[in-house]
Amino acid sequence: MKKLFYFPLLVIGITLILLGIRWMINDEPWMLDKIANEERLGMSFDKLFSKEINETLPSYLKQIYRFFGLWVIIIGLFITGLSRPLIVDDSKIRIILLCCVGILCYSGLILAYIWIPSSHFIYLGYILILFHLTSLYGHLKFDS
């Protein structure tokens, strides 16, 4: 049951690390979810960037996405670091980890439905919730 608990959390952590790296290294990270972002804006990025007042907007968005990517990487590192087999022997750590990752996954999916319902990241949210539920099951069966 230990593997059933920590392995799905490792996958979640590694997924977050990879997503964060993707947002940090992409020259136009807002285009990674172009359809949903343009739907939310109510206009295309071409139209948005074509106005003189918005000529510095791409640089600003790149900066924001770089910080966002960094924070996503750090969260992934925390999850991955706390999901090691020796650490998860402590049931209190397992509960804290499950609660934090659960809040991250469920609130992320809810916010995606509210703000960017056409995003392909919603499917990723479902997969992360499935991994979280698998970890929860592993936790419940851990000491049984």
Backbone torsions as a table, in degrees:
resi	resn	phi	psi	omega
1	MET	NA	-23.3	179.9
2	LYS	-60.3	-44.9	179.5
3	LYS	-66.1	-36.4	179.0
4	LEU	-65.6	-25.9	176.0
5	PHE	-81.3	-53.5	-169.1
6	TYR	-84.5	-28.6	-177.0
7	PHE	-62.6	-47.1	177.8
8	PRO	-61.1	-34.2	177.8
9	LEU	-69.3	-36.6	174.7
10	LEU	-60.9	-41.2	178.7
11	VAL	-63.5	-42.8	177.5
12	ILE	-60.8	-47.0	-179.9
13	GLY	-61.0	-45.4	179.7
14	ILE	-65.7	-38.4	176.7
15	THR	-59.8	-44.4	179.1
16	LEU	-64.6	-40.3	178.2
17	ILE	-60.8	-45.8	-179.5
18	LEU	-65.4	-40.8	177.1
19	LEU	-63.2	-43.3	179.3
20	GLY	-61.2	-43.3	177.7
21	ILE	-61.8	-41.3	180.0
22	ARG	-60.7	-44.2	178.8
23	TRP	-67.8	-31.0	-178.1
24	MET	-77.5	-33.7	-174.0
25	ILE	-95.9	-13.5	-178.5
26	ASN	-75.3	134.8	-179.3
27	ASP	-69.1	-28.9	177.3
28	GLU	-131.4	72.7	-173.0
29	PRO	-63.3	-23.6	178.1
30	TRP	-67.4	-17.6	179.8
31	MET	-83.0	-9.3	178.7
32	LEU	-64.4	-24.9	176.4
33	ASP	-131.1	49.5	-171.8
34	LYS	-54.0	-50.4	-174.8
35	ILE	-60.2	-48.7	-179.0
36	ALA	-66.8	-39.8	-179.9
37	ASN	-66.5	-42.5	178.6
38	GLU	-67.9	-34.4	176.0
39	GLU	-63.1	-43.5	179.5
40	ARG	-65.4	-39.3	179.6
41	LEU	-72.3	-29.6	-175.7
42	GLY	80.7	16.0	177.7
43	MET	-162.7	165.9	178.7
44	SER	-79.7	159.5	176.1
45	PHE	-66.1	-34.7	177.5
46	ASP	-57.9	-46.4	179.8
47	LYS	-65.6	-42.2	-179.3
48	LEU	-62.0	-44.8	-176.7
49	PHE	-80.2	-13.9	-177.0
50	SER	-74.0	-22.3	179.8
51	LYS	-75.6	138.1	-175.9
52	GLU	-58.1	-37.9	-178.3
53	ILE	-63.6	-22.3	-177.4
54	ASN	-102.3	16.1	-175.2
55	GLU	-65.7	-25.0	178.3
56	THR	-95.0	-1.5	-178.4
57	LEU	-59.2	-42.0	178.7
58	PRO	-58.2	-39.7	178.6
59	SER	-65.9	-39.9	178.8
60	TYR	-64.5	-45.4	179.1
61	LEU	-62.6	-39.6	178.2
62	LYS	-60.6	-42.6	178.5
63	GLN	-62.5	-45.8	180.0
64	ILE	-62.0	-45.4	179.9
65	TYR	-66.6	-32.3	177.0
66	ARG	-63.3	-46.2	177.4
67	PHE	-64.1	-41.8	178.2
68	PHE	-59.7	-46.8	178.4
69	GLY	-59.4	-41.5	178.3
70	LEU	-60.7	-45.3	-179.7
71	TRP	-66.2	-37.3	177.9
72	VAL	-65.5	-40.1	176.1
73	ILE	-61.3	-45.4	-179.1
74	ILE	-62.5	-42.6	177.6
75	ILE	-62.5	-42.5	177.0
76	GLY	-61.4	-40.1	177.7
77	LEU	-65.1	-40.6	176.6
78	PHE	-60.8	-48.2	-178.7
79	ILE	-62.0	-45.9	-179.9
80	THR	-63.6	-43.6	-179.6
81	GLY	-65.8	-34.8	-179.2
82	LEU	-87.6	-1.9	-179.3
83	SER	-99.0	12.1	179.6
84	ARG	-69.7	147.3	-176.0
85	PRO	-53.6	-40.5	-177.7
86	LEU	-69.8	-33.5	-177.9
87	ILE	-73.5	-37.4	-174.2
88	VAL	-76.4	1.2	173.5
89	ASP	-66.4	-25.1	179.1
90	ASP	-84.3	116.5	-176.3
91	SER	-64.4	-29.3	178.6
92	LYS	-66.8	-39.3	177.2
93	ILE	-66.2	-40.3	178.4
94	ARG	-60.4	-43.5	-178.6
95	ILE	-65.5	-45.6	178.6
96	ILE	-60.7	-45.5	180.0
97	LEU	-62.6	-44.6	178.0
98	LEU	-62.3	-41.2	179.8
99	CYS	-65.2	-47.2	-178.4
100	CYS	-65.3	-45.3	179.5
101	VAL	-67.6	-37.2	177.6
102	GLY	-62.7	-45.8	177.5
103	ILE	-59.8	-42.9	178.6
104	LEU	-59.7	-50.3	-175.3
105	CYS	-68.9	-50.3	-174.9
106	TYR	-70.7	-43.1	179.3
107	SER	-68.5	-35.6	176.5
108	GLY	-61.4	-42.6	179.3
109	LEU	-67.8	-41.6	178.5
110	ILE	-62.2	-46.8	179.7
111	LEU	-64.5	-36.0	177.3
112	ALA	-63.7	-42.1	177.5
113	TYR	-62.7	-37.9	-178.3
114	ILE	-73.3	-47.4	-169.8
115	TRP	-98.1	-34.2	-177.6
116	ILE	-138.1	65.8	-173.9
117	PRO	-63.5	-19.4	179.8
118	SER	-93.2	7.7	-178.1
119	SER	-71.0	140.5	174.3
120	HIS	-72.7	-12.6	177.8
121	PHE	-69.8	-15.4	176.9
122	ILE	-63.9	-38.2	178.2
123	TYR	-65.3	-38.6	175.9
124	LEU	-63.1	-38.6	177.1
125	GLY	-58.8	-42.5	176.8
126	TYR	-60.9	-42.6	-179.5
127	ILE	-64.8	-42.6	179.1
128	LEU	-64.2	-37.0	177.0
129	ILE	-65.8	-39.0	176.6
130	LEU	-60.8	-42.4	176.8
131	PHE	-65.0	-40.3	178.8
132	HIS	-62.4	-45.2	179.2
133	LEU	-63.2	-35.4	175.9
134	THR	-63.4	-42.9	177.0
135	SER	-64.3	-39.7	177.6
136	LEU	-61.1	-44.1	176.9
137	TYR	-60.3	-44.6	178.1
138	GLY	-61.0	-38.9	177.2
139	HIS	-63.9	-45.1	-177.9
140	LEU	-65.2	-31.3	179.5
141	LYS	-94.0	-2.8	-173.9
142	PHE	-55.1	-50.6	-175.1
143	ASP	-99.4	-2.8	-176.5
144	SER	-74.4	NA	NA
